[in-house]
Amino acid sequence: MPEPRKILAAAPLPVPGDPPDVVAFACAPEWVEATAPALGADGQPAKAVLPRFSMVAYTGGPMRLAGWRHPVIVDLAGLRIPTQNRPIRLGHDAAHGVGHTDSIRVEGGKLIASGVVSRDTAAAREIVISSKNGFPWQASIGAAVQEHEFVREGQTVQVNGQTFQGPVNVVRSASLGEISFVDLGADGNTSAAITAFNPPVSGAPSMTIPAAPAVAAAPITPTEPAVQAAAANTTAPAPAVIQTAAPDPVAQMRAAAAAETERITAVRALATGHPTIEAKAIKEGWDAQRTELEVLRASRPQAPAIHIHDNEITAAVLEAGCIQAGRHDAPETLCDPKALDLAQRRFRGRLSLQRLIMEAAWANGCTVRVFKDDPRAVLLAAWGGSHGGHVQAALSNIDLPGILSNVANKFLLNGFNSTEGTWRNICRISPVSDFKQVTRYRLVGNMTYEKVAPGGELKHGKLGEEKFTNQADTHGLMVSIDRRDLVNDDLGVLTSVPQELGRGAAQSLNDLFWTAFLDHAAFFTAGNKNLISGVDTALTIDGLTKAEVLFNHQVDGSGRPLGIAPAILLVPTSLTAIGSALIKATEIRETTANAKYPVFNPHQGKYRLEMSRFLDNPTIPGGSPKAWYLLADPADLAAIEVVFLNGQESPTIESTDADFSTLGIQLRGYHDFGVAKQDARAAVKAKGE
């Protein structure tokens, strides 16, 4: 009598013509006896009982999220749950659905969820099978942020029944989007598990998650009768025991060969596109279930092999790659040697803008392969989702805004230092702590020692004071890197633009400094005894001698000699040659109407020559190609002062929160400084005509 008929239940195989990044997998084969469907109380076929899950989706504590500089706490009191039915996914990937919730609640400062595995996907099957095998899944929430608060360092905040120390971000208002099974969550105290594999429901058939079927069964010997029995969980009457004649050995061999052929055929169908897995599965006798799981693991979305984050791709390596690609003058002075070496081996000096953004996006969990496929999604992921108002609990050690700011600052400083810095050599540089006007006091008076009379009585000196003011202000500029630069993949916008911002900062400082210096109608005057004019004030030995004498005649408040010698000869570009000759040459030959004769140069080596292009530039009022200046060392007595907020002498550049609807990146540069003239006795001006 023939054996009872059996039915193989399996998911469909991949459909030819599917996109290469969409793969369908057959589920593990499950043998069940063909029986009449069970009926419910209403006489209709009962629905299958699906596996259930329960999870602690969030424990109310701080999470380290990509794109947020400080830990993030979601205030469960402000978390809106739109419905009790929210999607459940694997790794926050909408293409890897698992099921849905039917209960979400806040309990004891924690977010608790439960539901059913209702999706017919490979991800759902992996979750159920892995849970059955004991894998400790964790959970992660995805929420749209409406309002958040930053708690500064040294402050405390109470959230979810707990007290936390700043710095920390508190999401005060958010809307729950989805919950995901993850193998490692940002909140390490979460948990998720399948709580019922075959829940007993009266009258309903069970959804069975099969154990791995045996590869081969022991053959029945001629002395052992074959027995066929109905499945234990079927409601149909058990068939009678049927005894058959001793099996034919040839038939057994044929059956074994047929079974092996079926196994190999199933393996090949499941492992389509994975030749290594196919060969290993056939060689080692894998069943269909194991083959499917291995293919599922291998088919998870991931970056191309060169982009696998193997702990070598760090923020330092990406910064080094940008420095090399931007052809910086001295990368070895800016980057760690190991990071430079890794960047050279990985990018070979050709790191592009899109590659930089993609590296950050992949580190933050982005599954987009090519930037042009979905630029908005890539930019959102590269910034960790925070700019787009989205929180996703993913881990990353790459902070793209920090990389952009660091790289931009290095090239900004390069541009800043490449612009004329003569101002720095002739002024006093001082720090200020805020933007308020500051007053500098210089004590003056009769401080000459007098002979002590018999008895040892010392006389009191007389002090007066002179004061000078200054004030710092903010000077800045914002530049946008728009969609065209991103599509054109031009890394130069991250190197050349900051370099130009650096030059712009230096130009702004020079403009303000020299405008203040040359606005000196009330500074260089005959009354201040620091101005000479006439034909004998041209830059010659005699002219320089005349300015030197006038400088040395400066007196303090009591009328006594100031006692400070001039140290700097400041000239415009038109007088650079003669100024250099007066400082360096040991002999100057002057031509008169009658004869040429040698003249010893008395000023050789006396002064430090400084030249500025701004002194004779026609765009700055007060400039002249003939006027020149004799100045004291600013450390002794300063004619002009520059102040910087908190002593920060170089400008700062930051990557700001870009408006991603325009697919752009914004950079802003700013510089906090102020300029003001100080003591008129520290300089002498010669008009030179």
C-alpha positions in Angstrom: 0.0 0.0 0.0 1.5 3.4 -1.0 2.7 5.8 1.7 0.4 8.7 2.8 0.9 11.7 0.5 3.0 14.5 1.8 3.2 18.2 0.8 6.3 20.4 0.9 5.6 23.9 2.1 8.2 26.5 1.0 8.5 30.1 0.0 8.9 30.9 -3.7 12.4 31.0 -5.2 14.0 34.2 -6.6 12.2 35.6 -9.6 14.4 36.1 -12.7 14.8 39.7 -13.6 14.6 41.1 -10.0 17.0 44.0 -9.3 20.4 42.8 -8.2 20.0 44.4 -4.8 16.6 42.8 -4.1 16.9 39.1 -3.3 14.1 36.7 -2.2 15.0 33.6 -0.2 13.1 30.4 0.2 12.2 29.5 3.7 13.4 26.3 5.3 11.4 23.3 4.1 8.8 22.0 6.5 7.0 18.7 6.1 3.5 18.5 7.4 0.8 15.9 7.0 -2.0 16.9 4.6 -5.1 17.2 6.7 -8.4 19.0 6.5 -8.0 22.6 7.8 -9.0 23.2 11.4 -12.3 25.2 11.8 -13.0 28.0 14.2 -16.1 28.6 16.3 -17.8 30.3 13.4 -17.2 27.3 11.1 -14.6 29.1 9.0 -11.0 28.0 8.7 -9.0 29.3 11.7 -6.2 31.7 11.1 -2.6 30.6 11.7 -1.1 31.6 15.0 2.0 33.8 14.3 5.1 33.9 16.5 4.9 36.8 19.1 7.7 39.0 20.4 8.2 41.2 23.4 10.9 43.8 23.9 12.2 46.5 26.2 12.7 49.0 23.4 14.3 51.8 25.5 15.3 52.0 29.1 15.1 55.8 29.4 18.9 56.4 29.7 21.5 58.3 27.6 22.4 56.9 24.2 25.5 57.7 22.1 24.0 58.4 18.6 25.8 59.2 15.4 25.5 62.9 14.5 25.0 64.1 18.1 28.1 65.4 19.8 26.7 64.6 23.3 24.6 61.7 24.6 20.9 61.8 23.8 18.0 61.0 26.2 14.4 60.6 24.9 11.9 62.0 27.4 9.2 59.3 27.3 6.7 61.7 28.8 7.0 63.7 25.5 7.1 60.7 23.2 4.0 60.5 21.0 2.8 57.1 20.0 0.6 57.6 16.9 -0.9 54.1 17.0 -0.4 50.8 18.8 0.5 49.3 15.4 4.0 50.4 14.6 6.3 48.6 12.1 9.1 46.3 13.5 12.2 46.1 11.3 15.7 44.6 11.3 18.4 47.2 11.8 16.1 50.2 10.9 16.0 49.1 7.3 12.5 49.4 5.7 13.4 46.7 3.3 13.9 44.2 6.1 10.5 44.2 7.8 9.8 41.8 10.6 6.3 42.5 11.9 4.2 45.0 13.8 3.4 45.9 17.4 -0.1 45.5 19.0 0.9 47.0 22.4 3.3 49.9 23.2 3.4 51.4 26.7 5.6 53.4 29.0 6.1 51.5 32.2 8.6 52.3 35.0 10.5 54.8 32.9 10.9 52.3 30.1 9.3 51.8 26.7 7.8 48.3 26.4 6.5 46.8 23.2 5.0 43.5 22.1 3.5 42.2 18.9 3.6 39.6 16.2 6.0 38.5 13.5 3.6 39.3 10.7 6.0 39.9 7.7 6.9 37.1 5.3 10.5 38.1 4.8 13.9 36.6 5.1 14.6 39.1 8.0 11.5 37.9 9.9 12.6 34.3 9.5 16.1 35.1 10.7 14.7 36.9 13.8 12.5 33.9 14.7 15.1 31.2 14.0 17.9 33.1 15.8 15.7 33.7 18.8 14.9 30.0 18.9 18.6 29.3 18.8 19.0 31.6 21.8 20.5 34.7 20.2 20.2 37.7 22.6 18.6 40.4 20.3 18.4 44.0 21.5 16.1 46.8 20.4 16.4 50.3 19.0 13.8 53.0 18.4 13.4 55.4 15.5 11.7 58.7 16.3 11.1 62.1 14.6 12.3 64.9 16.8 10.1 68.0 17.3 11.9 69.6 20.2 15.1 69.0 22.1 17.0 70.7 25.0 20.8 70.8 25.6 21.9 70.5 29.3 25.3 72.1 29.8 28.2 70.6 31.7 27.8 71.0 35.4 24.0 71.1 35.2 21.6 68.2 36.0 18.3 67.2 34.6 15.6 64.7 35.6 14.2 62.6 32.8 12.3 59.3 32.9 12.5 59.2 36.7 16.3 59.4 36.7 18.8 62.2 37.3 21.5 62.8 34.7 24.6 65.1 34.5 25.3 67.4 31.6 26.4 67.7 28.9 23.5 65.8 27.4 20.7 66.4 24.9 17.2 65.8 26.0 14.6 65.1 23.3 11.5 66.7 24.9 9.1 66.1 22.0 9.2 63.3 19.5 7.0 61.0 17.5 7.7 57.2 17.5 8.2 55.9 14.0 9.4 52.3 14.2 11.2 49.9 16.4 14.0 47.5 15.2 15.6 44.3 16.3 19.4 45.0 16.4 22.3 42.9 17.5 23.9 45.8 19.3 21.8 48.8 20.4 22.9 52.3 21.4 21.0 51.6 24.6 22.8 48.4 25.7 20.1 47.6 28.4 17.4 46.9 25.9 16.2 43.4 25.0 14.0 41.7 22.4 12.9 38.1 22.1 10.4 35.8 20.5 8.1 34.8 23.3 5.9 32.2 21.7 6.9 29.9 18.8 3.7 27.8 18.8 1.1 29.4 21.0 -1.7 27.0 21.8 -4.9 28.4 20.4 -8.0 26.1 20.4 -9.0 25.2 16.9 -6.2 27.0 15.1 -3.3 25.4 13.3 0.2 26.3 14.5 2.9 28.2 12.6 5.8 25.8 13.2 9.4 26.9 13.0 11.1 23.7 12.0 14.2 22.2 13.4 16.9 21.2 10.9 15.7 18.1 9.1 18.0 15.1 9.1 20.2 14.8 6.0 19.7 11.1 5.6 17.7 8.5 7.4 19.0 5.1 8.4 17.6 2.5 5.9 15.0 0.1 7.2 16.4 -3.4 7.3 14.5 -6.4 5.8 13.7 -7.6 9.4 12.1 -4.3 10.5 8.6 -3.6 9.3 8.0 0.0 8.1 5.4 1.9 10.1 3.5 5.0 8.9 1.6 7.1 11.5 -0.3 10.4 11.3 1.2 13.6 12.8 0.6 13.9 16.5 -0.8 17.5 16.2 -3.4 16.8 13.5 -7.1 16.5 14.4 -7.7 13.8 11.7 -8.0 10.2 12.8 -4.7 8.4 12.8 -4.3 6.1 9.9 -4.0 2.4 10.6 -0.6 0.8 10.9 0.3 -0.7 7.6 2.9 -3.4 7.2 4.8 -3.7 4.0 7.1 -6.2 2.5 10.8 -5.9 3.1 12.2 -2.9 1.1 14.0 -3.5 -2.1 17.7 -2.5 -1.7 17.8 -1.1 -5.2 14.7 1.0 -4.5 16.4 2.3 -1.4 19.5 3.3 -3.3 17.3 5.0 -5.9 15.4 6.9 -3.1 18.6 8.0 -1.5 20.0 9.2 -4.8 16.8 11.1 -5.5 16.8 12.7 -2.0 20.4 13.8 -2.5 19.5 15.2 -6.0 16.6 17.1 -4.4 18.9 18.5 -1.7 21.5 19.7 -4.2 18.8 21.2 -6.4 17.3 23.1 -3.5 20.7 24.3 -2.4 21.6 25.6 -5.9 18.2 27.4 -6.1 18.8 29.1 -2.8 22.4 29.9 -3.4 21.9 31.6 -6.7 24.5 34.3 -7.1 26.6 32.9 -4.2 28.9 30.3 -5.8 31.1 29.9 -2.7 28.2 29.2 -0.4 26.7 26.8 -3.0 29.9 24.8 -3.3 30.4 24.6 0.5 26.8 23.6 1.1 26.9 20.8 -1.4 30.3 19.5 -0.1 29.3 19.6 3.6 25.8 18.3 3.2 23.9 21.4 4.3 20.2 21.3 4.3 18.0 24.0 2.7 17.4 25.8 6.0 21.1 26.3 6.8 21.8 27.3 3.2 19.1 29.9 3.3 20.4 31.4 6.5 24.0 31.6 5.2 22.7 33.3 2.0 20.7 35.7 4.1 23.7 36.8 6.1 25.8 37.2 3.0 23.1 39.3 1.3 22.6 41.9 4.0 23.2 45.4 2.6 26.8 46.5 3.1 29.3 48.9 1.6 31.5 47.6 -1.2 34.5 45.6 0.1 36.8 48.6 -0.1 34.4 50.5 2.2 34.1 48.0 5.0 34.9 49.8 8.2 37.6 47.6 9.6 38.6 50.1 12.3 41.2 51.6 9.9 38.8 54.1 8.5 38.7 56.7 11.3 38.1 60.4 11.5 41.9 60.9 11.6 42.4 58.9 8.5 39.7 60.7 6.5 41.1 64.1 7.6 44.6 62.9 6.4 43.0 61.8 3.1 41.5 65.3 2.7 44.8 67.0 3.5 46.6 64.8 0.9 43.9 65.3 -1.7 44.0 69.1 -1.2 47.8 69.2 -1.7 48.5 70.9 1.5 52.0 72.4 1.8 53.0 70.4 4.9 50.6 67.5 5.8 53.2 65.9 8.1 52.8 68.9 10.4 49.1 68.5 10.6 48.3 64.8 10.8 49.5 61.8 12.7 52.1 59.8 10.6 50.1 56.6 11.0 46.9 58.2 9.7 48.8 59.7 6.8 50.2 56.3 5.9 46.8 54.6 6.1 45.2 57.4 4.1 47.8 57.1 1.4 47.4 53.4 1.1 43.6 53.6 1.1 42.9 56.7 -1.0 46.3 57.4 -2.8 45.8 61.1 -2.5 42.5 60.9 -4.5 39.9 61.1 -1.8 36.8 62.8 -3.4 34.1 64.8 -1.8 31.4 62.1 -2.5 33.7 59.4 -1.1 34.2 61.4 2.1 30.5 61.8 2.6 29.8 58.2 1.7 32.3 56.9 4.2 30.5 58.9 7.0 27.1 57.8 5.7 28.1 54.1 5.7 29.5 54.4 9.2 26.1 55.7 10.3 24.2 52.8 8.8 23.3 54.2 5.3 22.6 51.4 2.8 22.7 53.6 -0.4 25.6 52.5 -2.6 26.0 55.4 -4.9 25.7 59.1 -3.9 23.7 60.0 -7.0 21.1 57.3 -6.2 19.7 59.2 -3.2 21.8 62.3 -2.3 19.3 63.5 0.4 19.4 60.1 2.2 23.2 60.0 2.0 23.5 63.6 3.5 21.1 62.8 6.3 23.0 59.7 7.2 26.4 61.4 6.9 25.2 63.9 9.5 23.8 61.1 11.6 20.2 62.1 11.0 20.2 64.9 13.5 20.0 67.7 10.9 16.9 66.1 9.4 15.1 65.8 12.7 15.5 62.1 13.0 16.9 59.9 15.7 18.3 56.5 14.9 20.2 54.5 17.4 23.3 53.6 15.4 26.9 53.6 16.5 29.7 55.4 14.7 33.1 56.8 15.4 33.1 59.2 12.4 31.8 62.7 13.0 31.5 64.3 9.5 30.8 67.9 10.8 33.9 67.6 12.9 36.0 66.3 10.0 34.8 69.1 7.8 35.6 71.7 10.4 39.0 70.3 11.2 40.0 70.0 7.5 38.6 73.4 6.7 40.4 75.0 9.6 43.7 73.6 8.4 43.3 75.1 5.0 41.9 78.3 6.4 45.0 78.7 8.5 47.1 78.0 5.4 45.4 80.8 3.6 45.5 83.1 6.6 49.2 82.8 7.0 49.9 83.2 3.3 48.6 86.8 3.4 50.9 89.7 4.4 51.3 89.8 8.2 53.4 93.0 8.7 50.8 94.3 11.1 51.9 91.5 13.5 55.5 92.8 13.7 54.7 96.5 14.5 51.9 96.2 17.0 51.2 95.0 20.5 48.9 91.9 20.6 46.7 91.4 23.6 43.8 89.0 24.6 40.4 90.2 25.8 37.7 88.1 27.5 34.6 89.6 26.0 33.4 92.2 23.5 33.2 95.1 26.0 35.5 98.1 25.6 38.7 97.7 27.5 40.9 100.4 28.9 44.7 100.2 29.1 46.5 102.3 31.7 50.1 103.4 31.5 51.5 104.8 34.7 53.6 108.0 34.3 55.1 110.6 36.6 58.3 111.6 38.3 59.9 108.3 39.4 63.5 109.6 39.6 65.4 108.4 42.7 66.6 111.1 45.0 69.4 111.1 47.5 68.3 109.8 50.9 68.8 112.4 53.6 70.4 111.6 57.0 67.9 109.6 59.0 66.9 107.4 56.1 63.6 109.0 55.1 62.5 108.2 51.6 60.4 110.7 49.6 57.2 109.8 47.8 57.2 109.7 44.0 54.3 111.2 42.0 52.3 109.0 39.7 49.9 110.0 37.0 48.3 107.8 34.4 47.6 107.7 30.7 44.8 105.5 29.3 44.1 104.0 25.9 41.0 102.0 24.8 40.3 99.1 22.5 37.4 96.7 21.7 37.0 93.4 19.9 34.2 92.7 17.4 33.2 89.7 15.3 34.0 89.6 11.6 32.7 86.7 9.6 31.4 85.2 6.3 29.3 82.2 5.3 29.8 80.2 2.1 27.5 77.5 0.7 28.7 74.4 -1.1 25.7 73.7 -3.3 24.3 70.6 -5.0 26.4 71.2 -8.1 29.6 70.9 -6.2 28.4 67.6 -4.6 27.3 66.1 -7.9 30.6 67.2 -9.5 32.4 65.5 -6.7 34.7 68.4 -6.2 36.8 68.0 -3.0 38.4 71.3 -3.8 35.5 73.2 -2.3 36.5 71.8 1.1 40.1 72.9 0.6 40.1 75.9 -1.7 37.0 77.6 -0.2 38.4 77.5 3.4 41.8 78.7 2.1 40.0 81.6 0.5 38.1 82.2 3.7 41.5 82.3 5.5 42.8 84.8 3.0 39.6 86.8 3.4 40.0 86.8 7.2 43.6 88.1 6.9 42.5 90.7 4.3 39.8 91.9 6.7 42.3 92.2 9.5 44.7 94.0 7.3 42.1 96.4 6.0 41.0 97.3 9.5 44.5 97.6 10.8 46.0 99.8 8.1 42.9 101.9 7.9 43.2 102.6 11.6 47.0 103.2 11.3 46.7 105.6 8.3 43.8 107.5 9.9 46.4 109.5 11.8 45.7 113.2 11.2 45.3 113.7 15.0 48.0 111.2 15.9 51.1 112.4 13.9 51.2 116.1 14.6 53.7 118.8 15.4 52.1 119.1 18.8 52.9 115.4 19.5 56.4 116.0 18.2 56.2 112.9 16.0 55.9 114.4 12.4 58.5 115.7 10.1 57.9 117.1 6.6 59.7 118.9 3.8 62.1 118.0 1.1 64.7 116.9 3.6 62.4 114.2 5.0 62.9 111.8 2.0 64.3 108.4 3.0 68.0 109.1 3.0 70.8 109.1 5.6 69.9 112.7 6.5 66.2 112.1 6.5 66.5 109.0 8.7 68.9 110.9 11.0 66.3 113.7 11.4 63.5 111.3 12.3 65.8 109.5 14.8 66.6 112.8 16.5 63.0 113.7 16.8 62.1 110.3 18.2 64.8 110.5 20.8 63.6 113.9 22.0 60.3 112.4 23.2 59.7 113.0 26.9 57.5 111.5 29.6 54.9 113.3 31.6 57.5 115.0 33.8 59.4 116.4 30.8 62.3 114.0 31.1 63.6 111.9 28.1 61.4 108.9 27.4 64.5 106.7 27.1 63.1 104.4 24.5 65.0 104.0 21.2 63.4 103.4 17.8 63.7 99.9 16.5 61.6 99.5 13.3 61.8 101.2 10.0 58.4 100.9 8.3 58.2 101.7 4.5 55.8 101.3 1.6 56.7 99.0 -1.4 58.1 102.0 -3.3 60.8 102.6 -0.7 61.8 99.0 0.0 65.0 99.1 -1.9 66.4 102.3 -0.4 65.2 101.2 3.0 67.0 97.8 2.7 70.2 99.7 1.6 70.0 102.0 4.6 69.7 99.1 7.0 72.2 96.7 5.4 74.8 98.6 3.5 78.0 99.8 5.1 78.5 102.6 2.6 76.1 104.8 0.7 77.2 106.7 -2.4 75.2 109.9 -2.9 75.3 111.8 -6.2 75.3 115.6 -6.0 75.5 118.1 -8.8 79.2 118.4 -8.5 80.7 115.1 -7.6 80.3 111.5 -6.3 82.0 110.7 -3.0 81.9 107.8 -0.5 79.8 108.2 2.6 79.9 106.0 5.6 76.4 104.6 6.5 75.8 105.4 10.2 72.5 103.5 10.3 73.8 100.2 9.2 72.2 97.4 11.3 70.3 99.8 13.6 66.7 99.0 12.7 64.5 96.1 11.5 63.0 96.8 8.1 59.3 96.2 7.7 57.4 96.7 4.4 53.7 96.8 3.8 51.8 96.9 0.6 48.9 98.7 2.3 50.9 101.9 3.0 50.7 103.1 -0.6 47.5 101.3 -1.7 45.1 103.9 -3.1 42.0 102.2 -1.7 43.0 103.0 1.9 42.8 106.7 2.8 45.9 108.3 4.1 48.4 106.1 2.2 51.4 107.6 0.4 54.3 106.1 -1.7 56.7 108.5 -0.1 55.8 108.5 3.6 57.7 106.3 6.0 57.8 105.6 9.7 60.2 105.0 12.6 58.6 102.9 15.4 59.6 101.7 18.8 59.6 98.0 19.6 55.9 97.3 20.5 57.0 95.3 23.5 58.5 98.5 24.9 56.0 101.1 23.7 53.2 100.4 21.2 51.9 102.9 18.7 49.0 100.6 17.8 47.4 97.5 19.4 45.4 94.5 18.2 43.2 92.5 20.6 41.8 89.0 20.1 38.9 87.4 21.9 40.4 84.9 24.4 43.7 85.2 22.6 42.5 83.3 19.5 44.7 85.0 16.9 43.6 82.9 13.9 40.1 82.7 12.5 37.7 79.8 13.0 35.7 77.9 10.4 32.7 75.6 11.1 30.4 73.4 9.1 26.9 74.6 10.0 23.5 72.9 9.9 22.9 72.9 6.2 19.4 73.1 4.7 19.3 69.7 3.2 16.3 70.5 1.0 18.9 72.3 -1.1 21.4 69.4 -0.9 24.1 71.7 0.3 26.8 72.1 2.9 27.4 75.5 4.6 30.7 76.7 6.0 31.1 79.8 8.1 34.3 81.6 9.1 34.5 84.2 11.8 37.3 86.1 13.6 37.0 88.2 16.8 39.5 91.1 17.0 39.8 94.8 17.4 42.4 97.5 16.4 43.2 100.9 18.1 46.1 103.3 18.1 47.9 103.7 21.4 50.8 106.0 22.4 51.8 108.7 19.9 55.3 108.8 21.4 56.0 105.3 20.0 56.3 106.5 16.4 57.5 109.2 14.1 56.2 109.8 10.6 58.2 111.3 7.8 56.1 112.7 5.0 59.0 112.3 2.5 58.1 115.4 0.6 
